[in-house]
């Protein structure tokens, strides 16, 4: 927890951290836009596919990146639709994509209904890149003679 810089000031809450699947281009774009243009003060993004230690820590607590993004807000952990709903409810977006998605996903019921479509988009984006759905699985090397 942050400490007040002057007596009488309230401590500032820790910045939220969005852990996303960096192998998914759609997820990466959403995370980068969220960090830069969502209007959420201090939002940090972490590529869970690249950060093996963080991904494993979250998995040990029951939060698999395969099942969706994870948002750390202080001691609170939000996963999947709840993570995206929290982000969208907090946004004052300046990017067109976020202006479209934020109102659609800002309420819990809509986020739960629409989140499976985001997971489907992630699945397609990973398939196009030849990446496994589960970041723990190492992709098979291309066959001999195949061009990348």
N, C-alpha and C positions, 0 to 999 in steps of 0.2 A: 504494500500500500504506500502511496506517495505521502510524503510528510509536508505539512504546510510550510511555506517559505517565510511567513510572518506570523507572529502570535495572533490568534483570533481568526485566522483563515482556515476554512475547511480543507481537509486533504482532498486532492484530486483523485478520482478513481483511476485504477490502472486502465491503460488503453486496451480496447478489444483487439483480439487477434483472430483472424480468419485463417484456418488451415484448409487448403484446397488441394485438389489433384492437379498438379502442374503439367501432367501429361495430356490433359484435356484442354485443347485450345479455347473452347468456349468457357470453361471454368477459369482458365488463366486470364482471359479478357475481362470476365466479370469481376474477378478479384482485383485486377489492376485498376479497373475503372472505379471499383468501390474504394480502394485505397486513395486514389488520386482525386476523384470527383464526386464522392457520395455526400460530402459534407459532414461525415462522422469524424469528430476530432480524434486524432491520434490513431485511427484504425491502422493496424499492421496486417500484412498478409504473409503467410508462410506456405511454401510449396511442400505439402506433406509427402509427395512422391519422392522428392529429393532429400527431405529431412527424415532419414530413417529412424533416428532416435526419438524424435517427437512423434512420428507415426506409431512407433511401437509402444510408447508411453500411453498414447491415447487408446490404442487397441487393448492394452492391458486393463484399461478402465472401462472397456466395453464400447468404445467409439471407433468403429472401423471406417476408414476413409472410403472403402468400397461402397458403403451405404450412404455416403454423402459428406458434405463439408462439415467442419466442426468450427464452432465459434467459442472462444474463451473470453468470458467477460468477468474479470476478477476471479472469484472461486467458482463461478457458474460455468457449466459446459453445456452448450446447445449443439444439437446434431441434426443434420439433414434439414427437413422442412422448418424446424424450429430455429435453426441457425439463420437460414435465409430470410425467414419471416422477421426475425429480430433486426437483421441488417436493413431490410426494406422499410420497416416501420420507423427506423431512426434516420433514414436518408432524407437529405434535401439535395437531390441529384442535379448535376449540371450537364451530364452526358445523356444523349438521346436514349441509348439502350437502358440506362438506369431509370430515366423518366418513364419509360414504358413498363419496366419490370417492377419498380418499387410499388406502385399502387396495386398491381396484380397480386403481389406476394406479401403485402403488408399485414394482411389479416390471417390469423391462424388457420381458419377453415379453408380459405383459398390456397394458402401455402401448402397445406396437406394434400389438397386435391391436385394442384399443379406440379408439385415437386417431382412426382414420378415422371413427368414429361422432361424435366431437367436431367433426371438420371438417365433417361433414354437418349437424350442429346449427348450426354457424357459418354455413354456406351458407344454411340455412333462415332463420336470424335476420336475416341481411343482406338476403335476398330480401324478407322481410316489411317491412323498412324502406326498400326500394327502393335499397339501396346496392350498388355493384359488389363482386364478390368481391376484386378487386385494388384496394387502396387508391390505387394510382397512376392509376387510371382515374377521371376526373371523371364523376359521374352526369349523365345528360341532364336538362335542365330539364323540368318537367311541361308537357304540351301546353297551349296557350292555353285559358283558360276552365276548366281543371281545378282542383279544390280540393285543397289539401295535406292 
